[in-house]
Amino acid sequence: MSPTAQVDVVVLQHLLNFWHSQGIDINPIWKVLGIDVTQPLPRWIAASSLSDVHRYLDEQHDAAALAVQAGRYLAQQELPLSRLLTNGESLQHCLPTCFRFSYLTVGSVSFQLDRHEDALRIQINATAQACEVQQLVALSGLFTAISSILAGSINDQDLTVYLPESFAVDTAVQRLFAYPLNSAPEFVLEISMSAWMRNNPHQNSVEYRQALREFEREDNKFREYVALHDELKEILQQCLLERNVSQEDAAARLDISVRNLQRRLKALGTTYQNLLDEARRALAMKLIVDESTPLYEISFMVGYNEPSAFYKAFKRWTGITPGEYRLTSQPKGIKPEVVSEA
């Protein structure tokens, strides 16, 4: 999986602080994240892992109320995204820029901005791996930040909040928003055109440009690391076919040192061994569809000296053995290959 959806570890640290302040046991969360707390944290956290945490919290706690509070808490922290938003000259000026860099803050959630005649509608969308409480966190944070910017000049028509009915009628959610909530199929924040174009009395062009430069540097660094990650995945496919999967050789092909390679992969929350395992799995799934290729030969082609090691890895990847996979994926009437997977 390409790490194109990541969350800044600083955001995670703020969330952990918030959850701890609510009396939530953090230890199981580290396990859900797959992070060894005895080791330094990576620079970025996989957005899918954060989604898993929100699902875990949804099962254990009143996730809706917790999500509203978490979004409000994040909006009040000195995060680069908050600084960018609060120092812009108007919502019209800074929100589109904020949305361009928001992926490192909200992970698997995105913002879709649609302009109507008398209002701007911001729909909070989520990928398949995200859960609804993440959309609620994002909406709550955005609502809190915009309300703060408009403070002193805001009126009842400036902001309209739309939530799916299960959230809109939740008494705890209504109390925390302290604002009229409307039911709709999606999570939406509507901003009047007047509020959209209104000058921000707290604008600070120096702070805004500084926050923007920070985001641009972080964005460039992240994309550079992702490009190396994706290039390494392609290299590993070739290394497997050549039967040379040493980390030293892969680093040489990337024209960087082994230490540099390890550091960059660690920043993305992964390791060389994890990517090698992914490459073996991807190659094995390509090869196994050709039923004329014996399984022991596939085992050798993906880098295992013993078929038993390949069978064990395949079952870890898919939940079934290679032979069972071929049996279940074959068209009816075709005799499966008989193999020993001892």
N, C-alpha and C positions, 0 to 999 in steps of 0.2 A: 504494500500500500504506500503510495506516495504521500509524504508528510505535508501536503498542501494545506491541510486544515490543522492549525496549531493554535495554542493559546500561550501568551506570554506567561512565564512562570511567576512573575510579580502579581498578575491577576489571581493565579491559583493561591499564592500566599495570602493575599487579602481575603479570599473566600474562606480559606482555612481558618484565618483569624476570626472571621465573622461566625462561622459555624461553631468554633470553639466557644465564642462568647455566648452562644445560644445553648450551651450545655451539651453539645453533640460530641460524641467520642470520635476523635480524629483517626485513631489507629486503624479501624476498618477501611477508612477512606484511602489511606496510603496503600493498603492491599488492593483495593479496587483499581487504583491508579497504576499498580505494578511498580511502585517506587520503593527502593531500599533507602530508608531514612538514615542509615549509617553512612551513605554516600552523598557527595555533593549533588544538588538538584541540577537537572538539565536546563538549558536556556529556555526551551519551549516544551510544552506538554501537548501530546496528541489530543485534538479536540474530541475524538471518539472516546478517549479515556475519561475526559471531563463529563461527557454525556453519560457514561456508565455511572459516575458518581452521582449525578442528578437522579438517575433511575434508582440507585440504591437509596438515596435520601427520600425519594417519593414513596418507597416501600416502608420506610422506617418512621417517617415524620409527617407533619402537616405541610407537605411540600409547597402548596400554593402560597400560603402565608409566608413561608420561609423564602420563597422565590422573590416575592415583592420586597421583603426586607433586604435580601441579598442585593437586588438591583439598586435599591436606594443607598445601601452601604457603599457599593462600588462607585456610584456617582459622586459620593462625597469624599472619595479619596483623591490624592494628588497623582492620578494616573495621567500619562501623556494625552490620552483621548479626552479626558475631562478638561485638561488645560487648553487643548486645541479648541474645544467647544466653548468654553467660558470666556476665552479671550478674543474670539472672532467678532467682527464688526456687526454681523447679523446672522440669523439662522440660515438665511438664503446664501450667505457667503461661506459659512464654515461647515454646515451639515453634510453636503455632498462630499467634501474632503474627508470628514470624519468617517463616513461610510466606506470610503476607499480603503482606509486602514483598519477598519473595525474587526477584521477577521482575527487579529491577534488578541482581541479582547473578548469577543463573544463566541469564537470558535465555530461551531456548526450552525450558527444563526446568521442570516443576512438581512439587509434592509432594502426594501424595494420602494423607491420614491416615485409617486405619480402625482402630477400636477392637474388639478381641476380648476374650474373657473373661479371658485371662491375659497379654495382650501388646498393644502398639500396633504396627501395621504401617505403615511409611511407604514407599509405592511412588513411585519416581522415574519420572515420565512425561516424554515429549518430544513436541513437535509434529512434523509431517511434515518441516519444514525442518531439524530437529536431527539429530545423529548419535549413535550409542551412546556414543562416548567422552565426550560432554558429560554423559550420564547418569552415567558412571563418575566424572567430575570432581565432580559434585554429591554423589554417594554418598560418595566418599572424604572430601570436605570436611565433610559432615555427620557421618560416623563419627568423624573426627578431633576435631571440636568437642565432640561428646557424650562421647567417651572422656575428653577433658580435663576436662570438668565432673564426670564420675563418678570421676575419678582418686582413688585412696585408698579407694574403697568399691565399686569395680566387681568383679564376679565373672563367671565364664564364661557364666552364664545371662542376664546383663543385655542383651547385644547379640548379634544373629544377623544375619549378612550373607548375602544371596542375590544371586547374579549369574548371567546367562546362561552356559551351560556353557563357551563359548569363552573367557570371561574367568575363570571360576571355576577352570579347570584350568591357567591360565597361571602358570607357575612364578614369573615376575617379579612378577606381581600378588599371588600368595600371599605372597611374601617381603616385599613392601612393606606389605601389610596386617598381617602378623604376627599373623593372627587366623584362626580356622577359616572357610573359605568354603563356602557351599552352592550347589548348582545349582538354578536356577528359571527360568521363562520371562521373568521381569521383574527389574529392579533393585529390591531391597527391603532396608530396614533394619528389623529387628524389635527392639523395646525391651520388656523385661519390665515388668509393671505396677509392680513394686517400684521399679525404676529410674525409671520415668515419674513417680512421685509423690514420689521422694526429694528432700529439701531440698538445695539447692545450698549447700555450706559457704562458697562464695566470693561469694554473692549480695551485690549492692550496689544498693539501691533507688534511690539518687540517680543512679548511673551508668546504670541501666536506664531511668529516666524521661527522662534526657537523650538517650540513644540513640533512644528511642521518639519523642521530639519531633523529632529530626533526620530520622528516617524519615518522619514524618507531613508535615513541611514539604517534603521532597523529593518525596514521593508527590503532594502537592497541586500543587506546581509542575509536575511532570511531566504530570499529568492536565490542568492548565490549558493547557500547551503543546500537548498532543495535541488538545484540544478546538479550539484555534485552528487547528491544522493541518487538522483535518477540516472545520471551517467554511470555511477557505480553499479547500479542494478543491471544495466546493459552489459557492462564489462564482465560481471559475474556470470552471466549467461554464457559468454564466450569462454571464460575461464573454465567453466564446468565441462564444456565440450572438449577443451584442450587438456583436461585433467590437471590443471594447475590453479589451485584456488588459494594460494598463500596470500596473506594480507600484504606482504611485502611486494609481491608482483602486482596486485591490484593498485596499491598506492603509487607504484612506479608508472603504471599506465595512466594514472591521473596526474602524474608529475608533481606529486606532493609527498611529504614524508609520512611514515606510518603514524607517528605521533600526531601530525596535523589531521590525518584522516580520522583517527580515533576521537580527537577533540571535536571535530565537526559533527560526527555521527552522534556523539554524546550530547551535544547541544540540541539535537533533534530527538533525543530520548531513545536512541537505538544503538546498536552495536554492529560491528562487521559480521559477527556470527549470526545475528538475527537476520541481516540482509542475505547472507549466504543461505540460510535456511529458507527464506522466502524465494530465492532464486532456484533452489533445488525443487521446491514445491511447484513453482510455475513451470519449470522445465518438465518435471514428472507428469503434470497434468496435461501438457501438450503431447508428450510421448505416449501416454497410456491409451489414448484414443485409437492409436494404430495397433490393432490386435495382432498384427503379424510380428510385432516386436516382442520377444519374450520378456517377462518381467525381470528375470535375472540380468538381462542386458540393459534394461532401463535403470536398474539399480546401479550398474557400473557407470552408465552415462551421466547420472546425476551426482556421481562422486562418492558412492558407497562401495567399500571393498567387499562387504558381506551382504547378501540379499536380506538376511534377517534384520540388519540395521535399517535398510530401506523400508521393509515392511512395517517396522516399529514406527519409523518417522511418518510413513503414509497414514497409518492409523491415527497418529497424533494430529495430522493435518485435517483428515476427513472424518474420523470416527469409525472407519472401516478399513479392511485390508485391501491391497491392490487387486487381489483376486476377486473379492466381494464387489469391489467397484466395477470391475469389468463385467461381472455377472449381472449386476443390476442395471448397467448402462447399455447392455447389448440389446439389439432388436430381437424380438421373440423368434424362436426357431433356429437360432444360431448357437452352435455348441460352444460353450466357453472353454477357454484354455484351462487345463488342469495344472495347478501349481502347488508346490509345497511351501508353506509360509512358516515353517518351524524356525 
